[in-house]
Amino acid sequence: MPQKFYSTKSPGQFVDLKEAVLRSLPPDNGLYMPEYIEPLSAVFWGKWRGLSLPEIGFEVAKAIFRDSIPEDQLEKIVHQSINFPAPLVTVKQQEHILELFHGPSLAFKDFGARFMARLMGWLTREDEGLLTVLVATSGDTGGAVASAFHKVPGTRVVILYPKGKVSELQEKQLTALGGNITSLEVDGTFDDCQRLVKSVFLQREMAERLNLTSANSINISRLVPQSFYYFEAAKRLPQDVKPSFVIPSGNFGNLTAGLLAEKLGLEVERFVAATNRNDVVPAYLREGEYRPRPSVATISNAMDVGAPSNFARMENIFGDEWESMKARVAGFSYDDQMTRETIRRIRAETGYTLDPHGAVGWLAAEEWRKSNSEAHTVVLETAHPAKFLDVMEEELGEGAVAIPKRLRCLVDLEKVAIPMAPDEEVFAEWLQSLGQ
């Protein structure tokens, strides 16, 4: 039976996979969740350590989507999307890094964006008209989506990013491709960008007329492939070890994907949410009260989120019970000074280069081990350090981080971006002009 999806705000109302993926946001402003998430079969667990990452991905996607896609097509989508590795690096004894930056845009968002692009292509294979993909980014999402959808027939991509709050090379990834990629430089924060995107999806007539879809982690199809690499990391540890996953977190899609993996049967000791000064979720875990607030800018800019969308899914998974979430998820936060010191210290101690997001994760892993000394921590390293070259060179010296060819070729390209006020009516008017 095909999987159905419900809104976190309306659990009794269901849509099919195509509606959930292409419309992205339910009319009630909730988030879509799969009706059934059942543990993977004994057959899978009998062979999973011998499977490749794409093979694991196929089994996981099949379990979540059920019969919504023919198996041969789903297998093709997964194998074409996940054609790069996710190495687990042991930096110190029981202290591991899961490198998720080996895809085309050098960020973990490649897993979700490439999978989503191919899934949307299959879902719209018989449709007429142009699919308009909207994405708000605090840094890495936009680059991954631009890379995944660039020159894909039948699509146009509109990327909203906060002016002056992404690194120079990240901005080039958003603004220099041209073609079917349009970038809007919003005079505000990531939260403003996210608000603008959500606002037009709630205008259902316009959303349907323009055939809008979202590539943010509000879209359930982004989270499914992000769950794949939790299995990949766990299978590389000794068989008697349950990993503690430490996740640098902003919009909390990555952590939610880990919770999906756990619901599918993956044994996890604990999830640790690591944030910068935007510590809304760690504060909730401490105090039991969720208080979103405007984000503040930091050097780990992809985590500069003050109202994380996926908190709604986290609440849904734990039945809106603070104690239940607190029992499975720990939370810590750190400022820029501590992040910078950690980049320098770990490079000096181990030779390993952490980017500003991975450094926040490393700090949280160290703090978690203070009271859990036997833990095997796995820090998700979400982006290549070269994407934050100004910070890395300030801390480690000029030339300390090699720039991969994929980034180096962008340096001299022209930035092309349209200025945009953080105003919902202005954005809606601009978007409607695309359909004229």
N, C-alpha and C positions, 0 to 999 in steps of 0.2 A: 504494500500500500504506500502511495507517495506521502512524503512528509508534509505536514501542515505547519503553519507558523502563526503564532498569536502575538498580540501586542502586550507588552508588560503592563499596560493600563487597562486592557480589555481581554482577560485570559479566556473568555468564552467565545471570542470571535476569531475565525481562522481564514487565512489566505494560502494560496499555493506558492511554490518556490518562485515562479516568475513574478508574481505580484510583490512578494517580499523583497526580491533582489532589485527589480527595476523601479519600483516606487520607493524603496528604501525606508521610508518613514511612514508609520501608520497615521491615519487621519487624526487620531487622538493625541499625537505627539509622544507616544510611547516608543518602544523599540521592539523589533520582531525577535522572537525566540522560537526554536523548534519545539513542537508539541511533545515529541518523544526523544529522549537522549538515554539510550539503553547501553549498558556495558558491552564492550566488544566480546565476541565469542571465545570460547575456550580454544577453538582452532587457531584463532589469531594469536592468543597469548602463548600458544605452543610453538609458534614460529617467528614471533615479532622481532626477536633480537637478530635474526638472520635476514631481515628484510631491508631493502634500501629505503632511503627517505621518500622517494616517489611511491614506492610500493606501500609503505606505511600510510602515506597521504591518501592513496586510493582507498584503502580499507577504512580509514577514518571518515573520509568524505562520503563513502558509500553508506556507512552506518548513520551519519547525520541526515543525508538527503534521502535515504531509503530508496524508493523506486521513482523518484522525481526525474531522474535522468537515466537513459540506458547505460548500462555498465561500461560498454565499450567506449561510449562518448565521454563518460566521466573519467575513465582511465586515461584517455587521450588528453583531456584537459589538464589533469594533474601532471602527467609526465611532460607535457609541453611547458607547463608553468614552472615547475620545480626542477629545473635542469642545472642547478648550481648547488654547492654543498653547504652544510651548516656544521663546521668542525667544532668539536669539544676540545678545548685546550686546558690542560692542567697546569696552572701557574704556580701553585704551591700545593702541598699535600692536602687533599680534601677540599681544595679551593679551585674551582673550575670556571672557565669562561666559555659560553656558547656564542660563537661568532656568527652573527646573522647578517653580515654586510658583504657577502660575496656575490650578490646579484647585480643586475645592470646598473642600478642607481646607488649601490653601495650602502643600502639601508635595509632593515628588516621588513620595511613596507613592501619590498619587491615580492615577498611571498603572497601577500594578500592582493596586491594590485595586478600582478600577472595572472593569477588564478581568476580574479574577478573579470578581467577583460575577456578572457576566453569563455568563461561561463556566460557572460552577457552576450557574447557573440553567438553562442549556441541558442540561448533563450530567444534571441531576436532574429534567428536565421530566416524566418518567413515573414518578418514584419517589413512594412514600408516606412519610409521617413527616417529622419536623423535622430539618433539617441544623443541627448545632451547630458554629459557627465559633470556634475558639480562636485568640487572638493575644496574644503577648507584645510589649510595646512599651517602648522607651526614650524615647518622645516622640511621633514623627510617625506611625508605623505605625498605632497604635491609632485616632488621629483620622481617618485616611484610610479605614480599614476600617469604623469606625462610620458615617462619612458614606456609604460605598458600600453598606452592607447595611441601613441604617436603614429600617425599615418594609417590607423585602423579604419577601414572603410565604414561609412555609416555612422561615425561618431564624431562629436566635437567635445572638447574638454574645457571647462572654465575653472581655473584655479584661483582661489582667494587666499592671499597671504598678508600678514601684518607688516606694514611699512617699517623698515629699520629693525626688524626683530628676527631676521633669519641671517645665516652667515652668507658671505659673498658667493661662495661656490654653490651653496644651496639655492640661492636666488637665481644663479645662472641656469641651474637645472630646471627651474620653473619657467623662466622667461625667455630662453634663447632658442628653443626648438622651433617655434613658429608652426606653420601648417595648421593642423586642427586643434592646436593648443593655444588658448588665450589666458593671460594672467592678469588678475586684478590686484593692484597694490592698495590694500585697505588701510586707511588712516585710523588705526585702532589696534586691538589685540587679537590673538587667536580666537578668544571667546566671541568677539564681534564677528569675525569671519564665520564661525560656526553658527552663530545666531542668524546671520543673513541667509546661510544655506538652509537652515531649518525653516525659516519663515516662508520661503517660496514653496517648499514641499507641503506646507499647510494650506496653500492656495491651490486646492486640488484641480480646479478647472485649468489654471495656467500650467500646473505641473504636468497634466495629461496632454494639453495642447502642445507643449514644448518637448514632451517625451523626456522629462527630467528623471535622472537617477543620481544617486550619491555614491562617491567612492571613499567616503570616510568610514570609520569603524562603526558608525551608526548602521551601516549596511552589513547584514548578517553574513554575506558571502566573503567579507574581509576577514572575519574571525575564524572561519573554518580552516583555511590553510595555515593560519598562525598557530593552530593547535598541533599541527604535524610535528613541529620541531621539538616540542616537549617530549614526545615519544623518542625522537632521535637522540636527544641528550640522555634520557634515562637508560636507553638500551646500551649506551657506551660505558656506563658505570658498573661496578661489580654487582652481581645478581642479588645480593642481600642488602643492597643500599637503596634507600628511598631518598631521592634528592630533595633539597630545599631550594626552590627556585626563587631567585632574587630578580625582580623585574623593575628596571627604571620605568616610571609610570607618569603619564600625562593625562591622556583621555581614557586610559585603563582598558583599551581594547586588548592589548597583549596579555594582561593579567586575566581578563575574562576568557580569552582563548585557552589559557592554562586551566581554568576552572572547568571548561568544557572537556578538556582532556581528562581531568580527574573524574568527571561524571561518566566518561566512557570507560573507566576502569583503571586508568594509570595511577599507580601508587606514588603519592607525593607526601613527603614529611610535612612541609609547610610552604605556603607562598609568602614572600616578603615583598611588600610594595615599597619601592625606594623613590622618593620625590625630592625635588629641590624646594625652594621656599614656597612653592605652590602646594601646600601640604593639607589640602581639604580632606583627603581620605585618611591619612595617618591621624589627623585630628579627630575624625569620626570614630576611628578604631579605638582611640583613647577615651573619648568622652561620650560616644553614643549619639551625637547630634551632628547631622549633615548640614554644613553651612557653606554653600558655594559663595565665591567672592571674586572680584576682578583679579585677573592674573597679573603677576609681576614678571618683568623680564629678567632672565638669568643667562649664564653661558651655556646651560643645557637647555637650549631654547625649544626643542621638540617636546619638552615636558612642561612648558609654560601654559598650563590650563587651569583655570579657576573653577570651572563647572564641568567636570568630566562626564561626558554623555553616558559612558558605559557603567557608571555607578548604578543606573537603573537596572541593568542586566545583573549586576552583582547582587543587588537587593532581591531581585526575582529568584536567583539561584538559591539564596539563603532564606527565602520566605520572609523577607523584611525583618529578620531577626538579627539584632546587633551582636548578641552573644555568639550566635552560630558563625557569623562572618569573622568575628574576632578570634574564634577558635581555629580558623583555617588560614587567616591572613594577618600577618604582622605588618606594621607600617613605620617607616623612619623617614626623616627629612633632613637635608643638609644645605648649607649656603654655599655661595660661589668660592669663598676663601677655602673652605674645607675641600671642595671639589678640586681646586687648583693644587692644593698641597698633596692630595692623593695622586693626581696625575704625576707629579714630580717624584713622590716617594715610591710608588710602585715601579716606575721606570728605573729608578736607582736600585731598588731591591731585587727586581726580577728581570729587568730588561723588557717587560711587556708594556705596550703603549695603550693606555685606556683613553677613550674619547671622553668628553665631559659627562655624557650620560652613563657610560660604563663606570666612570669614577664614582658617581653617586650610588650606583648599584654595588660597587666594591665596598664602599663605606657601610652600607646597610648589611652586607654579608658579614663584615667584621663585627658589627654590633650584634647581629643575630648569634654569632658563634660565641660571644661572651657568656651567654646563658645556655648555649647548645653546642658544647665543645666537640661533640662527635658528629656534628652535621657535615654532610657533603653539600656545600653550597655551589649552585650553578648560577652565575650572573649572566643575564642576557645582554650581550654587547651589541647594541642596536644599530650602530652606524660606524663607518670608517673614520678614524681620527682626522684624515685629510680634509674632511668636509668642514672641519672647524679649525682651519689652518692658523687663523690669527691667535686663537687661544693656545693651541699646541705650541706655536713658535714662541709665544710669550713665556710659556712655562719650561719648554725643553730646548729652546734655541732654534735659530733659523736652520732649515734643512734637516731637522730632527725627524720629520715625518715625510716619507716619500709620497708624492702625489700620483695616484694611479692614472694611467692614460685616459680612462673614461672621464676623469675630472679635468685633467690638464688640458684636454682639447676644448673645454668650455671657456677657459680663462679669457680669450680674446674675442669671444662672441658678444654681440650686442644684446643688452638687456632691452626687452620690449614688454612694457607693462602699462596697463590703463589705471590711472588713479581712481579710487573709489571711496566715497564717504561711507562711514559705518551706519548707513541709514537704510532701513528695510524698503521704504518706498522708492528711494533712488535706485537701489539694486534691482528691485522688481521691474521698474521701468526700463532699465538698461537691458535686463534679460529678455523682456518682451520684445524689445527692438530686434533681437536676433531672429525672431520668428516672422518678421515683416519682410 
